[in-house]
Amino acid sequence: MNAVNAVLPRFLKSAYRKEPLISVLITMGVVDALIGGFDDEWSLFAFGLGTAGVTLLLKLWLRQQRRPLPAEEPVVQHYLPSRSSSPTLPMLTIAKKKPPQ
């Protein structure tokens, strides 16, 4: 049950961000259908199902209309050159101190 509680809000946020108008219409349709179904208001139930169904068909139709863009190779951006232009630095050595005698 915890997994469902964690996934559902993330899914809803993602859906509302991508297509806010369609998400609102689907939510309105589902809520109308639920209210109409529980209160035996069949006209409200039918209206809710119709709203949700037409919105889902609109969503599928819009998705079909979007044509995928030809896949281009991504441009690789290097922030650092492959080789350093400055000469290499000398290795540092620690001078060993002679113990006092």
C-alpha positions in Angstrom: 0.0 0.0 0.0 2.9 2.4 0.7 4.2 1.9 -2.8 0.9 2.9 -4.3 0.8 6.0 -2.0 4.2 7.0 -3.2 3.7 6.3 -6.9 0.2 7.8 -7.4 1.0 11.5 -6.5 4.1 11.3 -8.6 2.1 10.0 -11.6 -0.6 12.6 -11.1 1.9 15.5 -10.9 3.6 14.2 -14.0 0.3 14.0 -15.9 -0.9 17.4 -14.8 2.5 18.9 -15.8 2.5 17.4 -19.3 -1.1 18.0 -20.3 -3.0 20.1 -17.7 -6.2 20.7 -19.7 -6.7 17.0 -20.6 -5.9 16.0 -17.0 -8.5 18.4 -15.6 -11.2 17.2 -18.0 -10.5 13.6 -17.2 -10.7 14.3 -13.5 -13.9 16.2 -13.9 -15.5 13.4 -15.9 -14.4 10.7 -13.4 -15.6 12.7 -10.4 -19.0 13.4 -12.2 -19.3 9.7 -13.0 -18.6 8.7 -9.4 -21.0 11.2 -7.9 -23.7 10.2 -10.5 -23.1 6.5 -9.9 -23.3 6.7 -6.1 -26.4 9.0 -6.0 -28.3 7.1 -8.8 -28.2 10.2 -11.0 -27.7 8.4 -14.3 -27.6 11.6 -16.3 -24.7 12.8 -14.3 -23.1 9.4 -14.5 -23.5 9.3 -18.3 -22.2 12.9 -18.6 -19.1 12.1 -16.5 -18.4 8.9 -18.5 -18.9 10.9 -21.8 -16.6 13.7 -20.7 -13.8 11.3 -19.6 -14.3 9.2 -22.7 -14.2 12.1 -25.2 -11.2 13.5 -23.4 -9.3 10.2 -23.6 -10.2 10.0 -27.3 -8.9 13.6 -27.8 -5.7 12.7 -26.0 -5.1 9.7 -28.1 -5.9 11.6 -31.3 -3.5 14.4 -30.3 -0.8 11.8 -29.6 -1.4 10.3 -33.0 -1.0 13.7 -34.7 2.4 14.3 -33.1 4.9 13.0 -35.5 8.2 11.8 -34.0 11.1 14.0 -35.0 14.0 12.3 -36.8 16.5 11.1 -34.2 19.6 13.3 -34.4 22.8 12.3 -32.7 23.2 14.4 -29.6 26.0 16.9 -29.7 28.6 16.0 -27.2 29.8 19.1 -25.4 33.2 18.8 -23.7 33.9 21.2 -20.9 37.6 20.3 -20.7 40.0 19.6 -23.6 41.1 16.1 -24.1 44.7 17.1 -23.4 46.0 19.9 -21.2 47.7 22.7 -23.1 50.0 23.6 -20.3 53.1 21.5 -19.5 52.9 18.9 -16.7 53.9 20.0 -13.2 56.9 18.5 -11.6 56.3 15.9 -8.8 56.6 17.2 -5.3 58.9 15.3 -3.0 59.0 15.7 0.8 62.6 16.3 2.0 63.3 13.9 4.8 64.7 15.5 7.9 67.7 14.0 9.6 66.9 13.0 13.2 68.9 15.0 15.8 72.0 13.3 17.2 
